């Protein structure tokens, strides 16, 4: 029992020197079943292999500062087709979520009234043409008699005016026929482009009026991301109008050229920016979210490996090499990227720190080799 007590005291003293044994990796301790009481013992060989007595020299690097914004995906082509004549709906050929080819008949309406109107104006056109033929013939006869003095100047002028009026009447009647033909065509509604139906605004048998919405849809062949950039960042965006886009499914697109609106929103003072997406992208839906970012400016930052940070409870620190010894120095951390952590305060250019603080804590460092922080 005395021997066990002695070993426990030695173990306690060792842990006190180490300050905080919970901060060390599990590799620092080896389970020795032959030791008295089966207590874990410090494996010095693993410690020496796990740590390297190295210094790194702090050298600021030029880092791009980006601004991240929320964006919305929208279709470049989207439309709502509306009625252009008054009629009753006979057939609706497509519904919501249906894929529609360009030129396909979306719906059909009654054309009885439009057909009757076409018949009427067509008859008026035929009558106008007959009158025009008669007046033109009368004018030609008078032109032959006028040199002989058989026709007065007044009759000649009247014949010329009647001929011109008859010609204009034919043109007016032809315009009415063209309009009636278009009204008949309006009873069939065709898709202006291929795409997907997003909304149906009418029901079968419903009577619609000109201007009433019928169906809405969008083309999924051309999409874009739309965001709003605050006015204070416009100069930076103009210098480098390239965005990185992260879609909601994790896909990342780089070097997307921005189309900046020439005017700002009067309420938010922000500029609309449109980012055209590659046509080969699939599974994009209008209204879905995305994150976009661009380079706001470039600035020098101090970045060090994550392994150089010593964490003790809420403390983040490094071992700073000064005058031949290590000093535990608190630092304030920023963002971490690819194993490098940004130092907001606590270090300056040219400082030398331990690349592995736990090696310093456990074994000390007598002649550390030096590297440069990247």
BELRA-V275637 format. One record per pair of residues at least 6 apart in sequence whose C-alpha atoms are under 7 Angstrom apart, sorted by the first residue. I is the first residue (numbers start at 1). GAP is how many residues later the second one is. Records with the same first field share a line. If there is no record, write none. Layout:
BEGIN
I->GAP + GAP
END
This chain:
BEGIN
4->32 + 33
15->6
18->343 + 344
27->19
28->14 + 15 + 18 + 19
29->11 + 12 + 13 + 14
30->10 + 11 + 12 + 13
31->9 + 10
32->6 + 8 + 9
51->305 + 308
52->307
53->312 + 315 + 316
54->300 + 301 + 314 + 315 + 316
55->297 + 298 + 299 + 300 + 313 + 314 + 315 + 316
56->296 + 297 + 298 + 299 + 314 + 315 + 316 + 317
57->293 + 294 + 295 + 296 + 313 + 314 + 315 + 316
58->290 + 291 + 292 + 293 + 294 + 314 + 315
59->243 + 290 + 291 + 313 + 314
60->240 + 241 + 242 + 289
61->239 + 240 + 241
62->236 + 237 + 238 + 239
63->235 + 236 + 237 + 238
64->231 + 233 + 234 + 235
65->230 + 231 + 232 + 233 + 234
66->227 + 228 + 229 + 230
67->226 + 227 + 228 + 229
68->223 + 224 + 225 + 226
69->222 + 223 + 224
70->157 + 220 + 221 + 222
71->154 + 155 + 156 + 218 + 219 + 220 + 221
72->153 + 154 + 155 + 215 + 216 + 217 + 218
73->150 + 151 + 152 + 153 + 212 + 213 + 214 + 215 + 216
74->149 + 150 + 151 + 212 + 213
75->143 + 144 + 145 + 147 + 148 + 149 + 211
76->146 + 147 + 148
77->141 + 142
78->139 + 140 + 141
79->137 + 138 + 139
80->133 + 135 + 136 + 137
81->132 + 133 + 134 + 135
82->129 + 130 + 131 + 132
83->125 + 126 + 127 + 128 + 129 + 130 + 131
84->102 + 126 + 127
85->98 + 101 + 124 + 125
86->122 + 123 + 124
87->22 + 23 + 120 + 121 + 122
88->21 + 22 + 117 + 118 + 119 + 120
89->19 + 20 + 21 + 115 + 116 + 117 + 118
90->18 + 19 + 20 + 114 + 115
91->16 + 17 + 18 + 113
92->14 + 15 + 16 + 112
93->13 + 14
94->12
95->102 + 105
96->101 + 102 + 103 + 104
97->99 + 100 + 101
98->98 + 99
99->96 + 97 + 98
100->94 + 95 + 96
101->92 + 93 + 94
102->89 + 90 + 91 + 92
103->87 + 88 + 89 + 90
104->86 + 87
105->83 + 84 + 85 + 86
106->83 + 84 + 85
107->81 + 82
108->79 + 80 + 81
109->78 + 79
110->77
111->73 + 76
114->66 + 69 + 70
115->69
117->63
118->59 + 62 + 63
121->52 + 55 + 56
122->55
124->49
125->45 + 48 + 49
128->38 + 41 + 42
129->41
131->35
132->31 + 34 + 35
135->27 + 28 + 31
136->27
139->20 + 21 + 24
142->9 + 14
145->6
193->26
194->25
195->22 + 23 + 24 + 25
196->21 + 22 + 23
197->19 + 20 + 21
198->18 + 19
199->16 + 17 + 18
200->14 + 15 + 16
201->12 + 13 + 14
202->12
221->58
222->57
223->53 + 54
224->50 + 51 + 52 + 53
225->49 + 50 + 51
226->47 + 48 + 49
227->45 + 46 + 47
228->42 + 43 + 44 + 45
229->41 + 42 + 43 + 44
230->39 + 40 + 41
231->38 + 39 + 40
233->63
236->60 + 61
241->16 + 17
242->13 + 14 + 15 + 16 + 52
243->11 + 12 + 13 + 14 + 15 + 49 + 50 + 51
244->9 + 10 + 11 + 12 + 48 + 49 + 50
245->7 + 8 + 9 + 45 + 46 + 47 + 48
246->6 + 7 + 44 + 45 + 46
247->43 + 44
248->41 + 42
256->19
257->18
258->15 + 16 + 17
259->14 + 15 + 16
260->11 + 12 + 13 + 14
261->10 + 11 + 12
263->8
264->6 + 7
265->6
301->41
302->40 + 41
303->37 + 38 + 39 + 40
304->36 + 37 + 38 + 69
305->34 + 35 + 36
306->33 + 34 + 35
307->48 + 49
308->10 + 46 + 47 + 48 + 49
309->7 + 8 + 9 + 48
310->6 + 7 + 8 + 47
311->6
316->14 + 15 + 16
317->11 + 12 + 13 + 14
318->10 + 11 + 12 + 35 + 39
319->7 + 8 + 9 + 10 + 34 + 35 + 38
320->6 + 7 + 8 + 9 + 32 + 33 + 34
321->6 + 31 + 32
330->16
331->12 + 14 + 15
332->11 + 12 + 13 + 14
333->8 + 9 + 10 + 11
334->7 + 8 + 9 + 10
335->6 + 7
336->6
END
